[in-house]
């Protein structure tokens, strides 16, 4: 018998015990403040974007790109951050993401032209992608899918403070001291968030993995998505839909996307493992997330523009006027989270949310400048309620079935496609809005001319502003001109909303066919420990079988040797034959065990 056969079998790792609510709150407190900073930095400028674009000399295309640049880099960077989360320290990564996000936000406050603003908004999106992906992954580390709803009140309170308080604070700051301070106001919160994350975010130790990054996949994904979105945004205005630019950008983007798929199939550590799409839950959740992203991002971006451009609201007023949508989203996300934890079932709530999203999206297409605000509020509430019931729960559903070692790429994969859908939605809706507004201005040229002529000397200034191509500050226009401009933008924005409505139907169909798996009570850390324990048990069983086989072989050899000595035979051949037989028997047993 060899020395190796007597060595102890590997012991199973200790499974982490479930954390108490107090321990969970302490652990995620840094994550909560980090989420608040990211939400505040994004929402505080939302109501002032029309004023910002006007002041830096931007047009409707610039307005679209100020928003799209952030969404684009968020979408591209999200799967990269998710892959890094499976390889490196997640606490360190979320702090780095926060520094990038808030640093770029602060520098954007000094922008003097659209190009500078768009550049730093793009860098802001890199950090936002990290916060979006890592926030979901870290929650799965410390809170099981079944228990997630219990803590939705905390996340809901933070979301409420950021999403409701941000636009209001941004509007007040813009009206009082200027829009640039919307970017600077997040700096003290960011410093506090980074310090709290460092002090309070304690994560279980994760198993070490080989650090190999798919750099080629990153480049191919980034360039292909960028080309396609740049084409979508500018087609129809800067060049024709069918043109050389379309062939180069759209065709080039599709070719690079195909190369990205080939690289992901061949690389050992793919950025987005295509094997994830073998999982029906992941594939349908991705489809639903793309459609949800278009409905959510597109409508939320252009609702603020509708309030200011079609109803003549100031930034502060626009922030107040969008409260019904935010309220619907927060209310349903908190209530549904609690119900999911209580009953362990998610599908009825998510399906109902997709139905509400369809209703709200289609109603948004009927908006006009004089639509009664009560009806507008109802439409916004329905849409917000639908998004609140579906958006985060799609990530939860995927995390419930994903392999623990792929939690990072699975979570970020859903978030990536949601951001990608939102980016495409904003780009397409912006292109439709710009074309529609241009056409409506042309058809209203005579009416505008008559209204401007009645203004006398002031009419020349108004005419110059409208002819400059920059977004007008509608609330400051004379009433006769303002009514015409409001009608134009209301029709243009409602036309853009027609893109989101059918996508809500696609989301509903994908959700209906999602497998209705029960939610697990184990966190990612516990599932990993249980998986390692099972492997250790298998190894122990194999070791026991090997030892038994060797003991059987030794016993058989001793028996034959004793008989041979008794009968006067040479034992060597008989011993070798029987030992080989015993070894074969052990090999068969080992194969069965495996």
BELBELCOR-V547564 format. One record per residue. N is the residue number from 1. RES is the residue in one small letter. SS is DSSP state (A for helix, B for strand, O for the rest). D_LAST is the distance of its C-alpha to the last C-alpha in Angstrom with 1 decimal. Layout:
<<N	RES	SS	D_LAST> <N	RES	SS	D_LAST>>
This chain:
<<1	x	O	22.5> <2	x	O	22.2> <3	x	O	23.0> <4	x	A	19.7> <5	x	A	18.1> <6	x	A	20.5> <7	x	O	20.0> <8	x	O	19.1> <9	x	O	15.7> <10	x	O	16.3> <11	x	O	18.1> <12	x	O	17.5> <13	x	O	20.4> <14	x	O	23.2> <15	x	O	23.5> <16	x	O	27.0> <17	x	O	29.3> <18	x	O	31.3> <19	x	O	34.5> <20	x	O	37.9> <21	x	A	40.2> <22	x	A	42.4> <23	x	A	39.7> <24	x	A	38.6> <25	x	A	42.3> <26	x	A	42.8> <27	x	A	39.7> <28	x	A	40.6> <29	x	A	44.4> <30	x	A	44.2> <31	x	A	42.3> <32	x	A	45.0> <33	x	A	47.9> <34	x	A	46.2> <35	x	A	45.8> <36	x	A	49.4> <37	x	A	50.6> <38	x	A	48.7> <39	x	A	50.1> <40	x	A	53.6> <41	x	A	53.8> <42	x	A	53.0> <43	x	A	55.1> <44	x	O	58.1> <45	x	O	59.1> <46	x	O	58.3> <47	x	O	61.8> <48	x	O	63.7> <49	x	A	62.1> <50	x	A	65.1> <51	x	A	67.4> <52	x	A	65.3> <53	x	A	65.2> <54	x	A	68.9> <55	x	A	69.9> <56	x	O	67.9> <57	x	O	69.4> <58	x	O	66.4> <59	x	B	66.4> <60	x	A	64.1> <61	x	A	61.7> <62	x	A	61.7> <63	x	A	61.0> <64	x	A	58.0> <65	x	A	56.7> <66	x	A	57.2> <67	x	A	54.7> <68	x	A	52.5> <69	x	A	52.1> <70	x	A	50.3> <71	x	A	48.1> <72	x	A	47.3> <73	x	A	46.1> <74	x	A	44.4> <75	x	A	42.4> <76	x	A	41.6> <77	x	A	40.7> <78	x	A	38.5> <79	x	A	35.3> <80	x	A	36.0> <81	x	A	36.3> <82	x	A	33.1> <83	x	A	31.2> <84	x	A	32.9> <85	x	A	31.9> <86	x	O	28.2> <87	x	O	29.2> <88	x	O	32.1> <89	x	O	33.8> <90	x	A	34.6> <91	x	A	37.6> <92	x	A	39.2> <93	x	A	38.6> <94	x	A	40.4> <95	x	A	43.3> <96	x	A	43.7> <97	x	A	43.6> <98	x	A	46.3> <99	x	A	48.5> <100	x	A	48.3> <101	x	A	49.1> <102	x	A	52.0> <103	x	A	53.4> <104	x	A	53.7> <105	x	A	55.1> <106	x	A	57.8> <107	x	A	58.8> <108	x	A	59.0> <109	x	O	61.9> <110	x	O	64.1> <111	x	O	63.6> <112	x	O	67.0> <113	x	O	65.8> <114	x	A	63.1> <115	x	A	61.3> <116	x	A	60.8> <117	x	A	59.8> <118	x	A	57.2> <119	x	A	55.8> <120	x	A	55.2> <121	x	A	54.0> <122	x	A	51.3> <123	x	A	50.4> <124	x	A	50.4> <125	x	A	47.7> <126	x	A	45.4> <127	x	A	45.4> <128	x	A	45.3> <129	x	A	42.1> <130	x	A	40.5> <131	x	A	41.9> <132	x	A	40.7> <133	x	A	37.1> <134	x	A	36.7> <135	x	A	38.4> <136	x	A	35.9> <137	x	A	32.9> <138	x	A	34.3> <139	x	A	35.0> <140	x	A	31.4> <141	x	A	30.6> <142	x	A	32.8> <143	x	O	33.4> <144	x	O	30.9> <145	x	O	31.7> <146	x	O	32.9> <147	x	O	35.2> <148	x	A	36.6> <149	x	A	39.6> <150	x	A	40.8> <151	x	A	41.6> <152	x	A	43.1> <153	x	A	46.5> <154	x	A	46.3> <155	x	A	45.1> <156	x	A	47.7> <157	x	A	50.4> <158	x	A	49.6> <159	x	A	49.4> <160	x	A	52.7> <161	x	A	54.4> <162	x	A	53.3> <163	x	A	53.7> <164	x	A	56.9> <165	x	A	58.4> <166	x	A	57.6> <167	x	A	59.7> <168	x	A	62.5> <169	x	A	62.6> <170	x	A	62.5> <171	x	A	65.3> <172	x	A	67.5> <173	x	A	66.9> <174	x	A	67.7> <175	x	A	70.9> <176	x	A	72.0> <177	x	O	71.2> <178	x	O	69.4> <179	x	O	66.0> <180	x	O	65.0> <181	x	A	64.4> <182	x	A	61.7> <183	x	A	59.6> <184	x	A	60.7> <185	x	O	60.3> <186	x	O	56.5> <187	x	A	56.7> <188	x	A	57.3> <189	x	A	54.6> <190	x	A	52.2> <191	x	A	53.1> <192	x	A	52.5> <193	x	A	49.2> <194	x	A	47.8> <195	x	A	49.0> <196	x	A	47.5> <197	x	A	44.1> <198	x	A	44.1> <199	x	A	45.1> <200	x	A	43.2> <201	x	O	40.0> <202	x	O	37.3> <203	x	O	33.7> <204	x	O	30.4> <205	x	O	28.9> <206	x	O	26.5> <207	x	O	23.7> <208	x	O	25.0> <209	x	O	24.2> <210	x	O	25.5> <211	x	O	29.0> <212	x	O	29.7> <213	x	O	32.4> <214	x	O	33.0> <215	x	A	36.8> <216	x	A	37.4> <217	x	A	35.9> <218	x	A	38.1> <219	x	A	41.2> <220	x	A	40.6> <221	x	A	39.9> <222	x	A	42.9> <223	x	A	45.3> <224	x	A	44.3> <225	x	A	44.6> <226	x	A	47.8> <227	x	A	49.5> <228	x	A	48.8> <229	x	A	50.1> <230	x	A	53.2> <231	x	A	53.9> <232	x	A	53.6> <233	x	A	55.8> <234	x	A	58.7> <235	x	B	58.7> <236	x	O	61.8> <237	x	O	63.8> <238	x	O	63.5> <239	x	B	62.9> <240	x	O	62.5> <241	x	O	59.2> <242	x	O	59.4> <243	x	O	60.4> <244	x	A	59.4> <245	x	A	58.0> <246	x	A	55.8> <247	x	A	54.5> <248	x	A	53.8> <249	x	A	52.2> <250	x	A	50.4> <251	x	A	49.5> <252	x	A	48.4> <253	x	A	46.3> <254	x	A	44.5> <255	x	A	43.9> <256	x	A	42.5> <257	x	A	40.3> <258	x	A	38.9> <259	x	A	38.3> <260	x	A	36.6> <261	x	A	34.1> <262	x	A	33.5> <263	x	A	33.0> <264	x	A	30.5> <265	x	A	28.4> <266	x	A	28.4> <267	x	O	28.3> <268	x	O	25.2> <269	x	O	26.6> <270	x	O	28.7> <271	x	O	31.5> <272	x	O	30.6> <273	x	O	27.1> <274	x	A	27.9> <275	x	A	24.4> <276	x	A	25.9> <277	x	A	28.1> <278	x	A	25.2> <279	x	O	25.4> <280	x	A	28.4> <281	x	A	29.3> <282	x	A	29.7> <283	x	A	31.6> <284	x	A	34.1> <285	x	A	34.6> <286	x	A	35.5> <287	x	A	38.1> <288	x	A	39.5> <289	x	A	39.7> <290	x	A	41.6> <291	x	A	44.1> <292	x	A	44.4> <293	x	A	45.0> <294	x	A	47.9> <295	x	A	49.4> <296	x	A	49.1> <297	x	A	50.1> <298	x	A	52.6> <299	x	A	54.6> <300	x	A	54.5> <301	x	A	55.9> <302	x	A	58.6> <303	x	A	59.6> <304	x	A	61.0> <305	x	A	62.9> <306	x	A	64.1> <307	x	A	65.5> <308	x	A	67.5> <309	x	A	68.4> <310	x	O	69.0> <311	x	O	70.2> <312	x	O	71.9> <313	x	O	70.0> <314	x	O	69.9> <315	x	A	66.5> <316	x	A	66.8> <317	x	A	67.7> <318	x	A	64.8> <319	x	A	62.4> <320	x	A	63.9> <321	x	A	63.9> <322	x	O	60.2> <323	x	A	59.4> <324	x	A	58.7> <325	x	A	55.7> <326	x	A	54.3> <327	x	A	55.1> <328	x	A	53.2> <329	x	A	50.1> <330	x	A	50.1> <331	x	A	50.9> <332	x	A	48.3> <333	x	A	45.5> <334	x	A	46.2> <335	x	A	46.8> <336	x	A	43.8> <337	x	A	41.5> <338	x	A	42.7> <339	x	A	42.2> <340	x	A	38.7> <341	x	A	37.8> <342	x	A	39.7> <343	x	A	38.2> <344	x	O	34.9> <345	x	O	35.9> <346	x	O	36.9> <347	x	A	37.6> <348	x	A	41.1> <349	x	A	42.3> <350	x	A	41.0> <351	x	A	42.3> <352	x	A	45.6> <353	x	A	45.8> <354	x	A	45.4> <355	x	A	48.3> <356	x	A	50.5> <357	x	A	49.7> <358	x	A	50.8> <359	x	A	54.0> <360	x	A	54.8> <361	x	A	54.2> <362	x	A	56.4> <363	x	A	59.1> <364	x	A	59.2> <365	x	O	60.4> <366	x	O	63.6> <367	x	O	64.7> <368	x	O	68.3> <369	x	O	70.4> <370	x	O	72.2> <371	x	O	69.3> <372	x	O	69.9> <373	x	A	67.7> <374	x	A	66.6> <375	x	A	64.9> <376	x	A	63.4> <377	x	A	62.0> <378	x	A	60.5> <379	x	A	58.9> <380	x	A	57.5> <381	x	A	56.2> <382	x	A	54.4> <383	x	A	52.7> <384	x	A	51.8> <385	x	A	50.4> <386	x	A	48.2> <387	x	A	46.9> <388	x	A	46.3> <389	x	A	44.2> <390	x	A	42.0> <391	x	A	41.7> <392	x	A	39.7> <393	x	A	37.7> <394	x	A	36.2> <395	x	A	34.6> <396	x	A	33.5> <397	x	A	31.8> <398	x	A	29.9> <399	x	A	28.8> <400	x	A	27.6> <401	x	A	24.9> <402	x	O	24.3> <403	x	O	21.2> <404	x	A	22.4> <405	x	A	22.0> <406	x	A	24.2> <407	x	A	26.7> <408	x	A	29.4> <409	x	A	29.4> <410	x	A	28.9> <411	x	A	31.8> <412	x	A	34.0> <413	x	A	33.3> <414	x	A	34.9> <415	x	A	37.7> <416	x	A	38.3> <417	x	A	38.8> <418	x	A	41.0> <419	x	A	43.1> <420	x	A	43.2> <421	x	A	44.4> <422	x	A	47.0> <423	x	A	48.1> <424	x	A	48.6> <425	x	A	50.3> <426	x	A	52.7> <427	x	A	53.5> <428	x	A	54.1> <429	x	A	56.1> <430	x	A	58.1> <431	x	A	59.0> <432	x	A	60.0> <433	x	A	62.0> <434	x	A	63.8> <435	x	A	64.8> <436	x	A	65.9> <437	x	A	67.9> <438	x	A	69.6> <439	x	A	70.5> <440	x	A	71.9> <441	x	A	73.9> <442	x	A	75.5> <443	x	A	76.4> <444	x	O	77.8> <445	x	A	79.8> <446	x	A	83.2> <447	x	A	82.5> <448	x	A	81.3> <449	x	A	84.4> <450	x	A	86.8> <451	x	A	85.1> <452	x	A	85.2> <453	x	A	88.9> <454	x	O	90.0> <455	x	O	88.7> <456	x	O	91.4> <457	x	A	90.9> <458	x	A	87.5> <459	x	A	86.3> <460	x	A	86.1> <461	x	A	83.6> <462	x	A	81.4> <463	x	A	81.5> <464	x	A	80.5> <465	x	A	77.5> <466	x	A	76.3> <467	x	A	76.9> <468	x	O	75.1> <469	x	O	71.6> <470	x	B	70.3> <471	x	O	69.1> <472	x	O	72.2> <473	x	O	72.4> <474	x	A	73.3> <475	x	A	74.4> <476	x	A	77.3> <477	x	O	78.6> <478	x	O	81.9> <479	x	A	81.3> <480	x	A	82.6> <481	x	A	80.2> <482	x	A	77.3> <483	x	A	77.2> <484	x	A	76.9> <485	x	A	74.2> <486	x	A	72.3> <487	x	A	72.4> <488	x	A	71.2> <489	x	A	68.1> <490	x	A	67.3> <491	x	A	67.2> <492	x	A	65.2> <493	x	A	62.6> <494	x	A	62.2> <495	x	A	61.7> <496	x	A	58.8> <497	x	A	57.2> <498	x	A	56.9> <499	x	A	53.9> <500	x	A	52.0> <501	x	A	52.7> <502	x	A	50.8> <503	x	A	47.8> <504	x	A	47.7> <505	x	A	47.3> <506	x	A	44.3> <507	x	A	42.7> <508	x	A	43.4> <509	x	A	41.7> <510	x	A	38.5> <511	x	A	38.3> <512	x	A	39.0> <513	x	O	35.9> <514	x	O	33.5> <515	x	O	30.7> <516	x	O	31.7> <517	x	O	28.7> <518	x	O	29.5> <519	x	O	29.8> <520	x	O	27.3> <521	x	O	28.8> <522	x	O	26.6> <523	x	O	27.8> <524	x	A	26.0> <525	x	A	25.8> <526	x	A	24.3> <527	x	A	21.7> <528	x	A	20.7> <529	x	A	20.6> <530	x	A	18.5> <531	x	A	16.0> <532	x	A	16.0> <533	x	A	15.8> <534	x	A	12.6> <535	x	A	11.0> <536	x	A	12.8> <537	x	A	11.5> <538	x	A	7.8> <539	x	A	9.3> <540	x	A	11.5> <541	x	A	9.1> <542	x	A	7.5> <543	x	A	11.3> <544	x	A	12.4> <545	x	A	10.6> <546	x	A	12.0> <547	x	A	15.4> <548	x	A	15.5> <549	x	A	15.0> <550	x	A	17.7> <551	x	A	20.0> <552	x	A	19.8> <553	x	A	20.7> <554	x	A	23.5> <555	x	A	24.8> <556	x	A	25.0> <557	x	A	26.8> <558	x	A	29.2> <559	x	A	30.0> <560	x	A	30.9> <561	x	A	32.8> <562	x	A	34.9> <563	x	A	35.6> <564	x	A	36.6> <565	x	A	39.0> <566	x	A	40.5> <567	x	A	41.0> <568	x	O	42.1> <569	x	O	39.3> <570	x	O	37.8> <571	x	O	34.2> <572	x	A	32.6> <573	x	A	31.5> <574	x	A	30.3> <575	x	A	28.3> <576	x	A	26.6> <577	x	A	25.9> <578	x	A	24.4> <579	x	A	22.4> <580	x	A	20.9> <581	x	A	20.1> <582	x	A	18.4> <583	x	A	16.4> <584	x	A	15.3> <585	x	A	14.4> <586	x	A	12.2> <587	x	A	10.5> <588	x	A	9.9> <589	x	A	8.7> <590	x	A	6.2> <591	x	A	5.1> <592	x	A	5.4> <593	x	A	3.8> <594	x	O	0.0>>
